[in-house]
Amino acid sequence: MKKDRFSVIGQSLPKIDAWAKVVGETKFADDLLMSRMAHGKLLRSPHPHALIKRIDTTRARALPGVYAVITGQDLPRVKFGILPVSQDEEALCVEKVRMVGDAVAAVAAVDEETAERATLLIEVEYEPLRPLMSIEDSLAHPEVRIHEYGDRPNVHKAVALQFGDVEAAFASADLVREDVFFFEGNTHLPMEQHSAVAQWGADGKLTLWSSTQTPHYVHRLLAKILDVPQAHIRVVAAPVGGGFGGKLDPFAHEIAACKLSQLSGRPVKITLTREEVFYVHRGRHPVLMWIKTGFRKDGAITGMHFRSWLDGGAYGSYGVASTFYTGALQTVTYQIPVYKFEGARVFTNKPPCGPKRGHGTPQPRFAMECQIDKAAEQLGLDPADMRRRNLAEPFVKTANHLTVTTIGLGECIDRVVEASGWRQKRGALPPGKGIGIACSSYLTGAGTAIYWNDMPHSGVVVRADRSGLVAVLCGATDIGQGSDSILAYLVAEVLGIEPKDIRVHPADTDLTPVDLGSYSSRVTLMAGNAAIQAAERLRGKIFDAVARKLETTPDRLVASDRRVFVDGDPDRGVDFAQAVVLAESMFGVLAFPGSYAPPKRAGKYKGGGVGPSPCYSYSACVVEV
Amino acid sequence: MKTLLALRINGEDRDVLAAPHKTLLEVLREDLNLTGTKHGCELGECGTCTVLVDGLPVLSCLALPIECQGREIRTVEGMAQGGELHPLQQAFAELGAAQCGYCTPGILLTAEALLEEVPTPTRDEIKQALAGNLCRCTGYTKILDAVELAALRIKGART
C-alpha cells in the first residue's frame, strides 16, 4: 500500500469478532445443534501397547437408542498421517493399539449418555505387549517394535546435517563447552475440547464442522481416509476455542463422526472429554539434548554441534518436521559459522507429540540460551552484551542456508536491558535472587507447505456489490489470534472504509480459497498479503469507474473516509457505495482474488524445507526471580 | 426418568423436562439451547462453565439444576440489558480481553459477581476473584485491565 499514513492499521481496534464473543453468540463446534443430531463416543484402549485379538459389538448394537456402531473394519483400510512421509495412523485401530487412548470403536446414539453406555458394551480382547515408555526404553528394546517402519527399530526418523568442519571450529576456540539438557514435554490445554459435527447428506456429499486449525489439511486427508472424492467433501472450521498446535492433525473423532453419519443418516457430533484431549495430545516433545559449542574470548561462537533425541510418542504426526526443527533455528539469532546437527525421534507408547507452539524450537532454544549463560560466566562476559555482539547478520544466509532478512534482536536486547534495570541489578541482588536474559526467534510462516506444491499458501477473494457490502472470503481459521480481524483491517485500509463495513467469511472449503491453516505464525503475513492484493485489484476497478465519472485519471484518486475522491479535493468524489455502483455498472460482478506464496528459499539438502520463512520474528526477555 | 424443573434464568421462567442427574451445564446447553455457557473440563477445575446463582459464581458442571429451582440463574446471555452491553462486556471487547473467547463467558460472570460485591477492587482482589478461571490465550493482563476499566466506568456512571 503506497500510503504515508494509515487510518486503520496501527490503531488499537476491537477485534471484529469480539462482540459476539462477549455475549456468548459465537458458535464453537460443540455449540452447533442440528435436527435429528446423534451423539458419538469413541471406545479407547486401556493398554499402552497390545494386539487386538477380537472386537464384538453385538451387545452395543442391541442397546436401545444406538444408531450405529463402527470399528476399523468399517473404514477403508488405509493408514494416514499429516505428513506424507509418516502415514502410520488409523482412526480406529484394527490390529494393534500403541497407547492408552487409541480409539478402537465408535458409537452414535440418541444422546451422549447412551453412546457412552454402548461403548462399555463393546467387548475387546487384547493381548498386551511390553510397553516402551521412554527414549531409553525404546532404544534398549529394538526387539519390541512399536511400528514396522522407521530409520531403525523404534526410531521414527534419524537426521544428520553438517555445514562446515566443526572439529576445526572447536580447535580454533578459546573455550569449548559440552552440556546436556532435558526439556520435559508439555501439552496445549486449549480451554475448548475438540469437537466435530459431521453430516453425510442424502446426495452423498459430506460436510464436517470441526474445531480445527487446518481445515484444508483435514479436507485433503478425509478424502484419502474415507475414500471419497475431495470435491464431495466440505470442511468448515468453526471458531476455535484455543489451538496452540493441538488442532492441526486429522483426528479419530472427526473421521468416526463422518462414518457414523453416513451409516445412521443423521448429523453426528463427537465432542472430546478433557481426558480425551490429553490422549489426542500432539504436544511439545520431551527432548534430550547435547550441545558442544566453541567460543572465542569475546564470546563469538566458532561452531556448534547439536544432538537431539525426541520422545515422539506413538505416532508420526508432524514429528519429522519437529525433529528437523530441533536443529533448524539455532543459527538465526547469533552468528554460528560452522554447524552440525544430528537428531532422532523415538517412538514410545504414549500419546503422540506434535507441533505445539514453536514446533520443536523452544526446547533447543532453552538449552542453547542456558549454555550461552554458562559460557559468558566462564569467559567473564556480560550475558546480554555477549549476545548483543554476536547477532546474526541481516540479509545473509546462515550456515544451514536460512535467509535472515531483517533482524530486530539487537533492539529487543537493548530494550529489555534498559527496562529491567539489568545494568544495576546484575550481580547486585541479594542471595536467593537473580536476574537472567534469554533471546529467541521464530518463523513468520513456514516457507514450505506440508505437502510440497507450487500453489499459493493463502488465497483471498474480496467481493463488493451495489449495496456497498464488502465480503472477504479466506480459508484462514480464527483460533483467537485475530485472523478474521486482520483481514478486515487490511481490506478496510486499502478501500478506505471501516472494518465494520466488511464481513469476513472464513475457513469453509466450499466457499473460501485455500489457506494452509493457522500455524507457524503465518496468517497475518500470508493471508494478509493475499487480502491486500485482492483489495487492491478491486480498488483498481473502482478507481477506473470513478475516474471516468469524475473525468479524471485513476492515479489521482484516493479511497478514504468511506469515499473515493480526487486527492487534495475531497468534495470532488463519491461515497464508497456509489463508487461500487459505478464499478459494477462498468465491469459487472466485482469479485477479485489475491494469492500469496512465500519466496522459495528451501536449502538444497534433505530437511532444507524446515526452517525457511519469509522473515523471522525475534524476542528477548529479562526475568528477575 | 425425567423430572420437571422450574428454573428462573436471566429473569425468565423456564420449565424444562430433564433427567435429574444432568448437570446445570448440560441442561443450559442441551435442553435450553443456552450455548453461551462453555465447558472446559467438566470436573470443576477450569472455571469455564461459571454461571451466577443468586449472584454468586457457581461451576455449572458441578451443580444440579434441581438444587437451583427457585433461585436466580444468570448466564452470559443475560448480561446485556435491552441491547445495551454490560460495561464488562464492553471493556472486554475494547481491550482485547477476549481472544479465542472460550473462557470469556465464565470470566465475565465471575467478574460481575466481584464488582457487585466490591465495586472498586484492587488488582490483587481481581486476581483473587478470577483465580479459578483459566485462560490460555491472553496471559490474563488484558482481562485484569478490562475488569479495572469496567469498574471505573460503573463507578463513573453511578456518581
HADDOCK unambig.tbl for C-alpha pairs under 7 A between the chains (distance, minus, plus):
assign (segid A and resid 14 and name CA) (segid B and resid 93 and name CA) 5.85 0.50 0.50
assign (segid A and resid 14 and name CA) (segid B and resid 94 and name CA) 4.83 0.50 0.50
assign (segid A and resid 14 and name CA) (segid B and resid 95 and name CA) 6.67 0.50 0.50
assign (segid A and resid 14 and name CA) (segid B and resid 96 and name CA) 6.24 0.50 0.50
assign (segid A and resid 15 and name CA) (segid B and resid 96 and name CA) 6.90 0.50 0.50
assign (segid A and resid 18 and name CA) (segid B and resid 93 and name CA) 4.97 0.50 0.50
assign (segid A and resid 18 and name CA) (segid B and resid 98 and name CA) 6.47 0.50 0.50
assign (segid A and resid 19 and name CA) (segid B and resid 93 and name CA) 6.01 0.50 0.50
assign (segid A and resid 21 and name CA) (segid B and resid 98 and name CA) 6.95 0.50 0.50
assign (segid A and resid 21 and name CA) (segid B and resid 101 and name CA) 5.33 0.50 0.50
assign (segid A and resid 22 and name CA) (segid B and resid 89 and name CA) 5.40 0.50 0.50
assign (segid A and resid 22 and name CA) (segid B and resid 93 and name CA) 6.68 0.50 0.50
assign (segid A and resid 22 and name CA) (segid B and resid 104 and name CA) 6.50 0.50 0.50
assign (segid A and resid 22 and name CA) (segid B and resid 105 and name CA) 6.60 0.50 0.50
assign (segid A and resid 23 and name CA) (segid B and resid 76 and name CA) 5.97 0.50 0.50
assign (segid A and resid 23 and name CA) (segid B and resid 77 and name CA) 5.86 0.50 0.50
assign (segid A and resid 24 and name CA) (segid B and resid 36 and name CA) 4.01 0.50 0.50
assign (segid A and resid 24 and name CA) (segid B and resid 76 and name CA) 6.08 0.50 0.50
assign (segid A and resid 24 and name CA) (segid B and resid 77 and name CA) 6.12 0.50 0.50
assign (segid A and resid 24 and name CA) (segid B and resid 105 and name CA) 6.58 0.50 0.50
assign (segid A and resid 25 and name CA) (segid B and resid 36 and name CA) 6.42 0.50 0.50
assign (segid A and resid 31 and name CA) (segid B and resid 35 and name CA) 5.66 0.50 0.50
assign (segid A and resid 190 and name CA) (segid B and resid 136 and name CA) 6.31 0.50 0.50
assign (segid A and resid 191 and name CA) (segid B and resid 40 and name CA) 5.14 0.50 0.50
assign (segid A and resid 191 and name CA) (segid B and resid 102 and name CA) 6.58 0.50 0.50
assign (segid A and resid 191 and name CA) (segid B and resid 103 and name CA) 6.71 0.50 0.50
assign (segid A and resid 191 and name CA) (segid B and resid 136 and name CA) 6.84 0.50 0.50
assign (segid A and resid 192 and name CA) (segid B and resid 40 and name CA) 5.68 0.50 0.50
assign (segid A and resid 192 and name CA) (segid B and resid 102 and name CA) 6.53 0.50 0.50
assign (segid A and resid 193 and name CA) (segid B and resid 40 and name CA) 6.50 0.50 0.50
assign (segid A and resid 240 and name CA) (segid B and resid 100 and name CA) 6.63 0.50 0.50
assign (segid A and resid 241 and name CA) (segid B and resid 100 and name CA) 5.07 0.50 0.50
assign (segid A and resid 241 and name CA) (segid B and resid 101 and name CA) 6.62 0.50 0.50
assign (segid A and resid 241 and name CA) (segid B and resid 102 and name CA) 5.12 0.50 0.50
assign (segid A and resid 242 and name CA) (segid B and resid 100 and name CA) 5.74 0.50 0.50
assign (segid A and resid 274 and name CA) (segid B and resid 41 and name CA) 5.16 0.50 0.50
assign (segid A and resid 479 and name CA) (segid B and resid 100 and name CA) 5.76 0.50 0.50
assign (segid A and resid 480 and name CA) (segid B and resid 99 and name CA) 4.48 0.50 0.50
assign (segid A and resid 480 and name CA) (segid B and resid 100 and name CA) 3.44 0.50 0.50
assign (segid A and resid 480 and name CA) (segid B and resid 101 and name CA) 6.99 0.50 0.50
assign (segid A and resid 481 and name CA) (segid B and resid 99 and name CA) 6.52 0.50 0.50
